[in-house]
Amino acid sequence: MMVEQDNLEQQLMRALQEADATGDCLIAALLSQCLDLMHHRTASSERIAAVN
C-alpha cells in the first residue's frame, strides 16, 4: 500500500510541476490540494495507529 501511495504522490508531483511550467493555475491548485489531502490523511492514519 505504501508503495502505491508513494507512486501516486510522485505522479502528482510530476503533474504539478508540469502544470506550473505550462501556467495552468487551476490544475496546479487542484493537484496541490490532492497532495495536501494525501499528507493529512497519512498523518491522521499514523495518529490513529499510534493510539490503537
C-alpha positions as CSV (number, residue, x, y, z in Angstrom):
1,M,0.0,0.0,0.0
2,M,2.8,2.4,0.8
3,V,4.5,1.8,-2.5
4,E,1.3,2.6,-4.3
5,Q,0.8,5.8,-2.3
6,D,4.4,6.8,-3.0
7,N,4.0,6.2,-6.7
8,L,0.8,8.2,-6.7
9,E,2.5,11.1,-4.8
10,Q,5.3,11.1,-7.4
11,Q,2.9,11.2,-10.2
12,L,1.0,14.1,-8.6
13,M,4.3,15.9,-8.1
14,R,5.3,15.5,-11.7
15,A,1.8,16.6,-12.9
16,L,2.0,19.6,-10.6
17,Q,5.4,20.6,-11.9
18,E,4.1,20.3,-15.5
19,A,1.0,22.4,-14.7
20,D,3.2,25.0,-13.1
21,A,5.6,25.0,-16.1
22,T,2.7,25.5,-18.5
23,G,0.9,28.1,-16.4
24,D,-2.2,26.0,-15.8
25,C,-3.0,27.5,-12.4
26,L,-6.3,25.7,-11.9
27,I,-4.8,22.3,-12.5
28,A,-1.8,23.2,-10.3
29,A,-4.1,24.3,-7.5
30,L,-6.2,21.1,-7.7
31,L,-3.1,18.9,-7.7
32,S,-1.7,20.8,-4.8
33,Q,-4.9,20.2,-2.9
34,C,-4.7,16.5,-3.7
35,L,-1.2,16.3,-2.3
36,D,-2.2,18.2,0.9
37,L,-5.1,15.8,1.4
38,M,-2.8,12.8,1.0
39,H,-0.4,14.2,3.6
40,H,-3.2,15.0,6.0
41,R,-4.7,11.5,5.5
42,T,-1.4,9.8,6.1
43,A,-0.8,11.9,9.3
44,S,-4.2,11.1,10.6
45,S,-3.8,7.4,9.9
46,E,-0.5,7.4,11.7
47,R,-2.0,9.2,14.8
48,I,-4.9,6.7,14.9
49,A,-2.5,3.7,14.6
50,A,-0.4,5.2,17.5
51,V,-3.5,5.4,19.7
52,N,-4.6,1.9,19.0
